[in-house]
Structure formats: C-alpha cells, structure tokens
Amino acid sequence: MGKVSEMGTIQELVHVVDGIEYASIAIDFAHIYARSSGSINHEEAFSAILDYLETKLGNDFLRNMHIHLSGIIYGSNGERRHVPLLSSSFNWRSVLRVIKEYRVKGVIICESPLLEYDALLIKGVLEGSL
C-alpha cells in the first residue's frame, strides 16, 4: 500500500480494524515514507505514528506488532520499488531507534531484495552490534 492511489494511510487501516476483535494491521514504515513523498522520515514522525497506534489500538498492539521494513524508491505516486536498506534515503535506523524506545514487540519482516543481508543489518542495529 505504498502508492498514494491505494488505500493505506495509518488512519484508514486503523478504521478498518476498529472494533473487530482479533483483527490487526501490518505497519510498513517504508510505504509510509513513500506515500509521504519522503516527508515522514525522522524519529519524531515515527514516534507520532506509534503514539497514534497506541491511542487508537491500545498498548497491547505495540506488544504484538507486525512490521515490514526495507529500503524504498518512490516517485510522485508513491512506491516505485523496494531496494536494499543502504541504497535508500529512507531513515530506517530511526525507525529501529523508535521501535526500541517504545519497547515494541512482535515481528519485523524484511522486504529487501537483499533479504538475508538486510535482515542481519536490522538485527545488528536492534541488538546494538551495528
């Protein structure tokens, strides 16, 4: 849902699952970045997203999140394609800092074309070894 013509804002996704027991959403921070034409790309914005999700879906949501993460190239219509983390201007390290700060739990799915390499990069940053 990284294109601006597709449904997929945080508010739209939350609205879809609101009040439905056991329904949840996946958060793709690279798609959010692409949909915003690169404007959502700093810690304060990522924190605001988690604050909004916690307010709307509760603290339990942050303790069982499903997150997608990759580098991404975008154009005027949003997502063009996923790219390796280090080939993107997307500030994925700030996403990981905020995830750690908020003590988010759950799963992070790496959608990079360099899947194993970038998954280990994410793991290394989260564990503090990179």
ABEGO torsion letter per residue (X at the ends): XABAABBGBAAAAAAAABGBBGBBBBBBAAAAAAAAGGABABAAAAAAAAAAAAAAAEAAAAABBBBBBBBBBBBAAEBABBBBAAABABBAAAAAAAAAAAGBBEBBBBABABAAAAAAAAAAAAAGAX
